[in-house]
Amino acid sequence: MSLRLRSSHRLRALAAVVALVAVGCGNTNPSGAPTPAASGPISSGAAGCATAPQPASDLPGWDVSAQHPTLFPVVISNAADLTCGAVRFMFSFLDKDNLPAAAPDRTAQVAVFNLGRDANTPIAMADGTFIWAIEGERGIYVTSLTFPEAGLYGAEFTTAQGSAAPEKIRVTFDVQASSSLIKVGQHAPATDNPTVADTGGDVARISTDATPDPALYQATVADTLAAHKPMVVAFATPKFCKTAQCGPTLDRLKPFVTRYPGVTFINVEPYQLQFEDGSLQAVLDASTQDLIPVEATNQWGLISEPWVFVVDRTGIVRGSFGLIFSDAELQAALDAVK
């Protein structure tokens, strides 16, 4: 599909971490109780899975408007990532003032229910690991979950801070049968991304990073695949990032470049840009004035940024990190492919 046709599926930023206040309002009804997370259909890039029956609208215990919690959970994983199979599940909490409430000393567990099958028995329970989204300012929790089929799911979060009594809060969310996003286990697209060889060595013509590492702009994904080398492929644009996470994402990546000399690191600017007046400027859609994704963004099925993929020497994606990741998560993925 051409880039112009795909432009209707423009990148939608995961603003949950940068502006949790806005997300909290979007997931909270006037009574103050969390409402089901909304997600529309996502175009399929791979075969999907079965879909559970639609549950009744009045399932006992799942009327989230009847809750009166002091915290409100926010499911941060976006719709493209919430599909059947193994999922890196991200969430956080807002307090009654819509301020971020996740913290290193706040515990968080999640029990997941397939509401179309059994609304009383969880199919999985997991502890959330806290990581900073923006160091010292906003944090989230991450864990691994597996969804056996598409449909409506429920999450019961249990959280406590210090010696305070734990609190339980429930929300519902959709799991899609499939999505356009390149998933773990799939082959990486042979992307012909720009490199410094295309600009006469001028990194500023292909990177909006204020302090770019030239090592991130030396190779194309296609050439790295052909050479059977492991790689990290990042989609991040510090200048035009809608979540304030693109700069931190690249800064978090840079130390790993020297630590893993056998791995090729590549950053791709996810939007169409043009070099004007000494710097890169965004190319905007004439009718909507929105940013326009580049073909590489479409090839990888992204609907948000930043995103980081870890690919092994056979070209298979072994790690996928949307928006935020910890050093430990990236190191584990790199150790597995180096």
N, C-alpha and C positions, 0 to 999 in steps of 0.2 A: 504494500500500500504506500502511496506517495506521501511525502511529508505534508503537502498541503491538505490531503484528505485526512491525515492523522491529526492535523492541527485542532480539530474539534475535540480531541482527547488531550487537551493541554495539561501540562504538569499542574497538579494541585498540591500545594505545600502542606506538609504536616505541621500546622501551626500550633499543635497541642503543646509542644514543649516550650516554644518561644513565647507564646501568648496563651498560657493555660487559662487565663481569665476568659478569653473568647471561647475556647473550647468548652470550658465549664458551663458557660451560658448556653452553648449549643446543645449540651447534653443534660440540661437541667430544666425541669418544667417550672411553672410559676409557683408551685407549692414547695419547691426546694428539693424534690426527690429526683434522682437520676432517671432519665428516660432511655429507651433502647437506642443503641448506636445505629445510625442510619448508614446504609451503603447501597449504592445502585449496582446494576449489573456491570460486570467487567468483561471486555472482549476476551475470548478464550485463545490462549496461545498453545494450549496442550489439551490432551484428552482430560475430561473432567471425571467426576466420580458420582456415585449415587447421591440422591437427595432424600433426606428424612421427611416424613410426613409433616405437614404444617400443624403445629400444636394449636390447641384451643387458645383463644384470646384471654381467657380468664383462669389460667392455670393457678391453682392454690399455691401461695407462697411466692409467686412471681409478679404480683402487682407492685411494680417498683414505685408507683406513686403513693403507696401506703407506707413507705418507709420514711423515717425521720432521722436520718443519720447526721452526724456532725462532720463527716467527710463524704466526698462524692468521688467515686472512681472514674477514671478516664481511660478508655482503651485507646492506646496510641497507635498500635499496629493498624495500617491502612487496609482498605478493602482488597487491594491487589495482593497483599501478603496473607490475608485471612482466607485461605483456601484449604481444601482437603489435604491431608498429609501432615508432615512435620512442619511446625510453625514456630518462629521466634516471636514470642508473645510479649508485647510491651504495654505497660500500664502505669498510671500514676494516680495521685489523689489531689483533690482541691479541698480547702477548708470552707467554712460557711461564708467567708468573704471572697471566695473564688481565688484565693491565693494558693500557690503550690504548697503541698503538705508533705511530699515525699522527703525523706531524710535518712542519713546513714544509720541512725539509731531507731528508725521506725521499721518494724517487721511487717512483712506482707506475704500472705499466702492466697492462693486462688484455687477454688474447686470449680470444675467445669461440668456442665450438664448439657446433654443433647436433649433439648426440650421436646423435640418431635418423637423421641423414643421413651424417655423416662425422666420426668421432671423432678424426681425425688432422689435419684441415685447418681452421684457424680461419676463421669467416665474417667476423670483424671484429677489429681491434686498435686500442686507444686508450690514450692517456695519461690518468691521473687527475689532476685539479686539486685541490690541497689547499685546504680551507676549514675555519675553526674552527667547531665546533658550539657550544662554550662557550669564549669567547676565552681563550687561554692555558692551557686545561685539556684539552679533548678536541677532536680534529679528525677529519674524514673526507675522502674523495676523491670527486669527482663527474666523470662524463663522459657522453657521449651515445652510445647504442647503438641499433641497429635490429634487432628480431627478426622474421624473415620468417614464422614460424609458431609455433604453440604446441608444447610438448613439453619434454623434459629437455635442459638445456644444461649445458655445462661452462665454467668460467672458470679460466684459468691466469694467476695474478698473478705479476708480476716486480717485486720491490722491493729497494731498496738505500738505505742511509743513509751519507752522506759518502763516504769512500773504500772502504767495505766492499764485499766481493763481493756481487753481486746474488743473491737467492734466489728460486726459483720454487715456488709452492704452487698446488695445484689444488683446486677444490670443484665441486660440481654444484648446480643449482637448477632450479626449474620456471618455465616461462613459460606463462601462461594464455591461452586464446583470446580472452577478453574479461573485463571486470569492470564493476562498478556505478559505478566512479569516472568522473566527468566528465573527459574527456581533452582534450588540446590538439587543436584543430580542431573540437570539438563546440560546440554552442550552450549558453550559460550558462542555467541554470534561472532562471525569474522569481521569485526568492525574496522573500517579504515579511517581511524580518527586522525585529526591533525597532529603533526609533530613539529619540532623546531627545524627540521630539515625543509619543511614547507615554507618557512619564514626567514630563511637565511640566518637562523640561530637566534632570532629575536623572540624570546619567550613571551614578552608583553603582548604580542600579536595573537596569542592563542590561550592566554591565561589571565584571569581577572584577579589572581592572587597578588596581594601587595608585596609579598616576599616569596615568589615562586621558587620551588626546587626544580632546576632544569631536568633532573633525573626523571621527573614525572611526565615529561613531554618528549621523550626520545624515541619511543617505539609505538607501533600500532598494535592493536589487539590481533589483527589478521596475521601480521608477521610473527608475533609471539606465539600464536597458535601453530603456525607453520614450522617454527623452530622447536616446538615441543618443550617450551619453558613454562614453569609456573608463573602466575602473575596475579597482581591485585589491580582491579579496574575500579576506579572511583569516578562518580559523577558528582561534581561539586563546583559551584560558582560563587566564590566569596563576595563578588560585587553585586550580584543580582539574586542571591539566595533569599528565599522568602521565609526561612526559618531561623536565620542567624546561626545555623549549624554548619554551613559549608566551610567557613574559615576554620572553626575548631576541628572539623573532620580532617582537613588537609594537615593542620598542625599536628594532629594525633598520628597521622600516617607518616609524616616525614622522618621521625626517628627510626622507623622500621626499615627505611630504605637502606641504610648502612648496616643494620643488624642482619638483614637477609639479602646478601649480595647475589645469591643465586635466583632471586625472584625479581621479575620485572614489574615495576610500579608505573601505572598509567593513570593520569587524570584527564577526564573529558569534560569540557564545558557543556552542560546539558541543553543550553539554549542557543539559538542563532545570534551571532554577534558580528559586528563589523568594526574595523579599526578606523577611528576618526579622531582628529585633533589630538593625536598622541596616545589614545587609549581605546580600549574596546567598549563599544556601545551596543545596547540591545537592539535587535531588529524586532519591531512590534507588529502584531497583526493589524492590518489597516483598518479593519472594521471594529475590532474589540480592544485594541491597544494592549493586548496580552503578549507575554513572552511566547516565542514559538520554539518548540523542541527541535533539536537537530535530529538527523536520521539515526544516529547512534542511540539516542534516547528512545526512539521508537523501536529500534531493533531489540533492545533489552526490555521493552515493555514497561518502562517506568512511568508512573503518574505522580511521583514526588521526588524530591531531592533534599539532602544528599543521599547517595546510596553507594555502598562498597561491596564488591564481589571478590571472592578469592577463588582462583581457577587453578586446577592441577595441570601437570604437563601433558595430559591426554585431552585437555580442553573441557573437562567437566567442572562445573561450578560446585565447589565444596563449602563455600561460606557466603552468606548473603546478609548484609547488615544495613537496614534502612534507618536513616536519620541519626541514630546514636549507637555507639558500641563502646565497650570497654577495652582497655589494652589487653586484658586477659583473654577476651573473646577473639580478638584479632590474632594474638600470638598463638593461640591454640589452633586456629585455622591455618596459619602460616606454617607452623611446625608440621602439620599434616601433609603439606604439599611441597615443602622446600626440597 
